[in-house]
Amino acid sequence: MREVYQKAKEYILNNGTDLQKACCNYVTGQEDKEKIAIELGKYQNDDGGWANGLEIEYQGPVSTPFSTSVVLGHIVRFKLENSELLKKTLDYLKNTQREDGKWEDVEEMTQYPHPPYMGPGIYPEFKTGMVLKWLLRLKSADKEMIEKAQAYMINHFEEISQRNDFWSAVAYTNVFSHMPHLPESAKIMEWGLKILAPKEEQFVWGQVMGMIEDDMPIPDQFQSDALALIKQCQEQDGGWPHQFGEYNRIWSAIFIIRFLKAKKLLSI
């Protein structure tokens, strides 16, 4: 895996933003995580929420729950739980959670160009699920806030399950895989997995990349397949195929290096 790592690192450092380079250097032991906090903080608003191009398809200044969920993922992955960034983020989430438990975009953000998955009333279960997924992994997260979001997703499951929508399934499986003890979890996971993996088939690159990006454990029986696909699918420039553009392709490369290091397959 040494050649895979070297090519990926060079690709990230040649093409990434300052934040992405800081994350790569932290994962590879070249820099401390305080540099990530400095670069990440440039995207945080005074209200504690996040915007300003952190999510590449939305460059507007108004905080959004989806951008905020992306940051929670970075905070968990790069061990920034004790940073001031998280405290302000949790305050923002506490202040913006709706009475029914969801997080939703505000009308002000529609003044700026934004992708079709953002905007008031669009995919509230996805935005809520992505926030909740990471809150479940943070010891400092407010229990009441988590329970309200969880209740929202359970209360709206019957309606949402009629759509068989891929992104709704992503949100629900990401959340309820962390809560197998709940009586609703088995039904939700069965529904979600039928959408995400409709047929019994060979483990493929899209599944590997998705699980690494979502920071979900790859089942033991697929570990060797996953490592083989990481080698086989790396492209000439050091990155991997990605359906959502170059910016997300760079993040994927960072997360793959992180995955390989966690598996003790790299002597960095």
C-alpha positions as CSV (number, residue, x, y, z in Angstrom):
1,M,0.0,0.0,0.0
2,R,3.0,2.3,0.2
3,E,2.8,3.3,-3.5
4,V,-1.0,3.9,-3.2
5,Y,-0.4,6.1,-0.2
6,Q,2.4,8.1,-1.8
7,K,0.3,8.8,-5.0
8,A,-2.7,9.8,-2.9
9,K,-0.8,12.1,-0.7
10,E,0.9,13.9,-3.6
11,Y,-2.5,14.2,-5.3
12,I,-4.1,15.8,-2.2
13,L,-1.2,18.2,-1.6
14,N,-1.1,19.3,-5.2
15,N,-4.9,19.9,-5.6
16,G,-6.4,20.4,-2.2
17,T,-7.5,23.5,-0.3
18,D,-5.6,24.7,2.7
19,L,-8.1,22.8,4.9
20,Q,-7.7,19.6,2.9
21,K,-3.9,19.8,3.0
22,A,-4.0,20.4,6.8
23,C,-6.2,17.3,7.2
24,C,-3.9,15.2,5.0
25,N,-0.8,16.4,6.9
26,Y,-2.4,15.5,10.2
27,V,-3.4,12.1,9.1
28,T,0.1,11.4,7.8
29,G,1.7,12.8,10.9
30,Q,3.2,15.9,9.3
31,E,1.2,18.5,11.2
32,D,-0.8,18.7,14.4
33,K,-4.6,19.0,14.5
34,E,-4.5,22.6,15.6
35,K,-3.8,23.6,12.0
36,I,-7.0,21.9,11.0
37,A,-8.9,23.9,13.6
38,I,-7.4,27.1,12.3
39,E,-8.3,26.3,8.6
40,L,-11.7,24.9,9.5
41,G,-12.6,28.0,11.6
42,K,-12.4,30.2,8.5
43,Y,-15.8,28.7,7.4
44,Q,-17.6,29.2,10.7
45,N,-20.1,32.0,11.2
46,D,-20.7,34.1,14.3
47,D,-23.9,32.1,15.0
48,G,-21.8,28.9,15.3
49,G,-23.1,27.4,12.1
50,W,-21.2,26.7,8.9
51,A,-21.2,27.9,5.3
52,N,-18.9,30.1,3.1
53,G,-18.0,27.3,0.6
54,L,-17.2,24.6,3.1
55,E,-19.7,22.5,1.0
56,I,-18.4,23.3,-2.4
57,E,-21.8,23.6,-4.1
58,Y,-23.0,26.3,-1.7
59,Q,-20.7,29.4,-1.4
60,G,-23.3,31.5,0.4
61,P,-22.7,33.0,3.9
62,V,-25.9,31.8,5.6
63,S,-25.3,28.8,7.9
64,T,-26.9,25.6,6.8
65,P,-27.5,22.3,8.7
66,F,-25.9,20.2,5.9
67,S,-22.7,22.2,6.0
68,T,-22.8,22.0,9.7
69,S,-23.1,18.2,9.6
70,V,-20.0,18.0,7.3
71,V,-18.1,19.9,10.0
72,L,-19.3,17.5,12.7
73,G,-17.8,14.7,10.6
74,H,-14.5,16.5,10.4
75,I,-14.5,17.2,14.2
76,V,-15.1,13.5,14.9
77,R,-12.6,12.2,12.3
78,F,-9.8,14.6,13.2
79,K,-10.3,14.5,17.0
80,L,-11.4,18.1,17.5
81,E,-13.9,17.4,20.2
82,N,-12.3,19.7,22.7
83,S,-12.1,22.7,20.4
84,E,-14.0,25.9,20.7
85,L,-15.3,25.1,17.2
86,L,-17.5,22.3,18.6
87,K,-18.9,24.3,21.5
88,K,-20.1,27.0,19.1
89,T,-21.4,24.4,16.6
90,L,-23.5,22.7,19.3
91,D,-24.9,26.0,20.4
92,Y,-25.9,26.7,16.8
93,L,-27.6,23.3,16.5
94,K,-29.4,23.8,19.9
95,N,-30.7,27.2,18.8
96,T,-31.8,26.2,15.4
97,Q,-33.4,22.8,16.0
98,R,-37.1,23.0,15.2
99,E,-39.8,22.1,17.7
100,D,-40.5,18.8,15.9
101,G,-36.8,17.9,16.2
102,K,-35.5,18.5,12.7
103,W,-32.9,20.9,11.3
104,E,-34.0,22.8,8.2
105,D,-32.6,25.5,5.9
106,V,-33.7,29.0,6.4
107,E,-35.2,31.1,3.7
108,E,-32.3,33.6,3.7
109,M,-29.9,31.0,2.2
110,T,-32.0,30.8,-1.0
111,Q,-30.7,34.3,-2.0
112,Y,-27.5,32.6,-3.0
113,P,-26.8,29.9,-5.6
114,H,-27.3,26.5,-4.0
115,P,-27.6,22.8,-5.1
116,P,-31.0,21.1,-5.4
117,Y,-30.6,19.2,-2.1
118,M,-30.6,22.5,-0.2
119,G,-33.4,24.8,0.6
120,P,-36.4,25.0,3.0
121,G,-38.6,21.8,2.8
122,I,-36.0,19.9,0.7
123,Y,-34.7,16.7,2.3
124,P,-35.2,17.7,5.9
125,E,-34.7,14.0,6.9
126,F,-31.4,13.9,5.2
127,K,-30.1,17.1,6.8
128,T,-31.4,16.0,10.2
129,G,-30.0,12.5,9.8
130,M,-26.5,13.7,8.9
131,V,-26.4,16.0,11.9
132,L,-27.8,13.3,14.2
133,K,-25.3,10.6,12.9
134,W,-22.3,12.6,14.2
135,L,-24.0,13.9,17.4
136,L,-24.4,10.2,18.4
137,R,-20.6,9.9,18.3
138,L,-19.9,13.0,20.4
139,K,-20.0,12.6,24.1
140,S,-20.5,16.3,24.6
141,A,-23.7,16.5,22.5
142,D,-26.9,17.4,24.3
143,K,-29.0,14.3,25.1
144,E,-32.3,16.2,24.7
145,M,-31.3,17.5,21.2
146,I,-30.4,13.9,20.1
147,E,-33.7,12.5,21.4
148,K,-35.7,15.1,19.6
149,A,-34.0,14.5,16.3
150,Q,-34.3,10.8,16.8
151,A,-38.1,11.1,17.4
152,Y,-38.5,13.3,14.3
153,M,-36.9,10.6,12.1
154,I,-39.0,7.8,13.7
155,N,-42.2,9.8,13.5
156,H,-41.7,10.5,9.8
157,F,-40.4,7.1,8.7
158,E,-43.7,5.7,7.5
159,E,-44.2,8.7,5.2
160,I,-40.6,8.7,4.0
161,S,-40.4,5.0,3.5
162,Q,-43.0,5.2,0.7
163,R,-40.6,7.1,-1.5
164,N,-37.8,4.5,-1.7
165,D,-35.4,7.4,-2.1
166,F,-31.6,6.8,-2.1
167,W,-30.6,9.8,0.0
168,S,-33.3,9.3,2.5
169,A,-32.1,5.7,2.9
170,V,-28.5,7.0,3.4
171,A,-29.7,9.2,6.2
172,Y,-31.7,6.6,8.0
173,T,-29.2,3.8,7.8
174,N,-26.4,6.1,8.9
175,V,-28.4,7.0,12.0
176,F,-30.1,3.7,13.0
177,S,-27.0,1.6,12.4
178,H,-25.8,3.4,15.6
179,M,-29.0,2.5,17.5
180,P,-29.7,-1.2,17.0
181,H,-31.3,-1.3,20.5
182,L,-34.3,0.7,19.4
183,P,-37.4,-1.3,18.4
184,E,-37.8,0.6,15.1
185,S,-34.2,0.0,14.0
186,A,-34.6,-3.4,12.4
187,K,-37.4,-2.3,10.2
188,I,-35.7,0.9,9.2
189,M,-32.4,-0.9,8.4
190,E,-34.2,-3.5,6.3
191,W,-35.9,-0.8,4.3
192,G,-32.7,1.2,3.8
193,L,-30.5,-1.7,2.8
194,K,-33.0,-2.8,0.2
195,I,-32.6,0.6,-1.5
196,L,-28.8,0.9,-1.0
197,A,-28.0,-2.7,-1.9
198,P,-31.0,-4.0,-3.9
199,K,-29.4,-7.2,-5.1
200,E,-26.9,-9.7,-3.6
201,E,-23.9,-8.8,-5.7
202,Q,-20.1,-8.5,-5.5
203,F,-18.7,-5.9,-3.3
204,V,-18.0,-2.9,-5.6
205,W,-16.0,0.3,-5.5
206,G,-19.1,2.6,-4.8
207,Q,-19.8,0.6,-1.6
208,V,-16.2,0.8,-0.4
209,M,-16.0,4.5,-1.0
210,G,-19.4,5.2,0.5
211,M,-18.5,3.3,3.7
212,I,-15.1,4.9,4.1
213,E,-16.6,8.4,3.5
214,D,-19.4,7.8,6.0
215,D,-16.8,6.4,8.5
216,M,-18.8,3.2,8.8
217,P,-17.0,-0.1,9.5
218,I,-16.5,-2.4,6.5
219,P,-17.7,-6.0,7.5
220,D,-14.9,-8.4,8.1
221,Q,-15.8,-10.6,5.2
222,F,-15.3,-7.7,2.8
223,Q,-12.1,-6.4,4.1
224,S,-9.8,-8.1,1.6
225,D,-12.2,-7.1,-1.3
226,A,-12.1,-3.5,-0.1
227,L,-8.3,-3.3,0.0
228,A,-8.1,-4.9,-3.4
229,L,-10.6,-2.3,-4.8
230,I,-8.6,0.5,-3.3
231,K,-5.6,-0.6,-5.2
232,Q,-7.4,-1.4,-8.4
233,C,-9.5,1.7,-8.6
234,Q,-6.8,4.3,-7.8
235,E,-6.3,6.5,-10.9
236,Q,-3.1,7.7,-12.5
237,D,-3.1,11.1,-10.7
238,G,-3.5,9.4,-7.3
239,G,-7.2,10.0,-6.7
240,W,-10.2,7.7,-7.0
241,P,-13.3,7.9,-9.1
242,H,-16.0,10.1,-7.6
243,Q,-19.4,11.1,-8.9
244,F,-19.5,14.5,-7.1
245,G,-16.5,16.4,-8.5
246,E,-12.9,17.1,-7.8
247,Y,-13.4,18.7,-4.4
248,N,-15.2,15.7,-3.0
249,R,-12.7,13.4,-4.8
250,I,-9.9,15.0,-2.7
251,W,-11.9,14.5,0.5
252,S,-12.3,10.8,-0.5
253,A,-8.6,10.4,-0.9
254,I,-8.0,11.9,2.6
255,F,-10.5,9.5,4.1
256,I,-9.0,6.5,2.3
257,I,-5.5,7.3,3.7
258,R,-7.1,7.7,7.1
259,F,-8.8,4.3,6.7
260,L,-5.5,2.6,5.6
261,K,-3.6,4.1,8.5
262,A,-6.3,2.9,11.0
263,K,-6.0,-0.6,9.5
264,K,-2.2,-0.3,10.2
265,L,-1.4,-0.9,6.6
266,L,0.8,2.2,6.3
267,S,4.1,2.8,8.1
268,I,3.9,6.6,8.1
